[in-house]
Amino acid sequence: MDLPKLLETASPLVSAEIAAENGATVNDVWDYLAHDEWEVGLGLLEKLSDVQPLPLDLWG
């Protein structure tokens, strides 16, 4: 699995208005991805998907 590619594909599917409980947004995900912080980006993306579910086939 190509994690960077997966995250780059998933991030645009999250609305910019959606925020996780901790206030993180998809813009925060992109900031972490830009700094090669893939694990943190994935964690934030998972939190955002709790607010707005992403398509299941994206994770598989």
TORFIVEX-93984 format. One record per residue (C-alpha): x, y, z; residue number from 1. Coordinates in steps of 0.1 Angstrom, whole numbers, padded with zeros to 4 digits. Example, Ala and Ser with C-alpha at 12.3 -4.5 7.8 and 13.67 -1.06 7.14 Angstrom:
BEGIN
<atom><east>0123</east><north>-0045</north><up>0078</up><k>1</k></atom>
<atom><east>0137</east><north>-0011</north><up>0071</up><k>2</k></atom>
This chain:
BEGIN
<atom><east>0000</east><north>0000</north><up>0000</up><k>1</k></atom>
<atom><east>0013</east><north>0035</north><up>-0009</up><k>2</k></atom>
<atom><east>0003</east><north>0055</north><up>0022</up><k>3</k></atom>
<atom><east>0013</east><north>0089</north><up>0008</up><k>4</k></atom>
<atom><east>-0009</east><north>0083</north><up>-0023</up><k>5</k></atom>
<atom><east>-0038</east><north>0071</north><up>-0002</up><k>6</k></atom>
<atom><east>-0036</east><north>0101</north><up>0020</up><k>7</k></atom>
<atom><east>-0034</east><north>0125</north><up>-0010</up><k>8</k></atom>
<atom><east>-0064</east><north>0108</north><up>-0025</up><k>9</k></atom>
<atom><east>-0085</east><north>0108</north><up>0007</up><k>10</k></atom>
<atom><east>-0078</east><north>0144</north><up>0019</up><k>11</k></atom>
<atom><east>-0098</east><north>0162</north><up>-0008</up><k>12</k></atom>
<atom><east>-0128</east><north>0141</north><up>0001</up><k>13</k></atom>
<atom><east>-0131</east><north>0158</north><up>0034</up><k>14</k></atom>
<atom><east>-0150</east><north>0191</north><up>0035</up><k>15</k></atom>
<atom><east>-0129</east><north>0221</north><up>0046</up><k>16</k></atom>
<atom><east>-0157</east><north>0230</north><up>0071</up><k>17</k></atom>
<atom><east>-0154</east><north>0197</north><up>0089</up><k>18</k></atom>
<atom><east>-0134</east><north>0197</north><up>0121</up><k>19</k></atom>
<atom><east>-0125</east><north>0169</north><up>0145</up><k>20</k></atom>
<atom><east>-0132</east><north>0171</north><up>0182</up><k>21</k></atom>
<atom><east>-0098</east><north>0185</north><up>0187</up><k>22</k></atom>
<atom><east>-0105</east><north>0213</north><up>0161</up><k>23</k></atom>
<atom><east>-0082</east><north>0197</north><up>0134</up><k>24</k></atom>
<atom><east>-0093</east><north>0202</north><up>0098</up><k>25</k></atom>
<atom><east>-0082</east><north>0188</north><up>0064</up><k>26</k></atom>
<atom><east>-0059</east><north>0218</north><up>0062</up><k>27</k></atom>
<atom><east>-0040</east><north>0204</north><up>0092</up><k>28</k></atom>
<atom><east>-0038</east><north>0171</north><up>0074</up><k>29</k></atom>
<atom><east>-0022</east><north>0188</north><up>0044</up><k>30</k></atom>
<atom><east>0003</east><north>0206</north><up>0066</up><k>31</k></atom>
<atom><east>0014</east><north>0173</north><up>0081</up><k>32</k></atom>
<atom><east>0016</east><north>0157</north><up>0047</up><k>33</k></atom>
<atom><east>0037</east><north>0186</north><up>0033</up><k>34</k></atom>
<atom><east>0062</east><north>0180</north><up>0062</up><k>35</k></atom>
<atom><east>0063</east><north>0142</north><up>0056</up><k>36</k></atom>
<atom><east>0044</east><north>0135</north><up>0089</up><k>37</k></atom>
<atom><east>0024</east><north>0107</north><up>0073</up><k>38</k></atom>
<atom><east>0014</east><north>0090</north><up>0106</up><k>39</k></atom>
<atom><east>0001</east><north>0122</north><up>0121</up><k>40</k></atom>
<atom><east>-0017</east><north>0130</north><up>0089</up><k>41</k></atom>
<atom><east>-0034</east><north>0096</north><up>0089</up><k>42</k></atom>
<atom><east>-0044</east><north>0099</north><up>0125</up><k>43</k></atom>
<atom><east>-0061</east><north>0133</north><up>0118</up><k>44</k></atom>
<atom><east>-0077</east><north>0119</north><up>0087</up><k>45</k></atom>
<atom><east>-0091</east><north>0091</north><up>0108</up><k>46</k></atom>
<atom><east>-0105</east><north>0116</north><up>0133</up><k>47</k></atom>
<atom><east>-0121</east><north>0136</north><up>0105</up><k>48</k></atom>
<atom><east>-0137</east><north>0104</north><up>0090</up><k>49</k></atom>
<atom><east>-0154</east><north>0100</north><up>0124</up><k>50</k></atom>
<atom><east>-0172</east><north>0133</north><up>0117</up><k>51</k></atom>
<atom><east>-0178</east><north>0127</north><up>0080</up><k>52</k></atom>
<atom><east>-0173</east><north>0091</north><up>0069</up><k>53</k></atom>
<atom><east>-0151</east><north>0086</north><up>0039</up><k>54</k></atom>
<atom><east>-0159</east><north>0059</north><up>0012</up><k>55</k></atom>
<atom><east>-0150</east><north>0025</north><up>0025</up><k>56</k></atom>
<atom><east>-0132</east><north>0014</north><up>-0006</up><k>57</k></atom>
<atom><east>-0107</east><north>0042</north><up>0000</up><k>58</k></atom>
<atom><east>-0094</east><north>0025</north><up>0031</up><k>59</k></atom>
<atom><east>-0093</east><north>-0010</north><up>0016</up><k>60</k></atom>
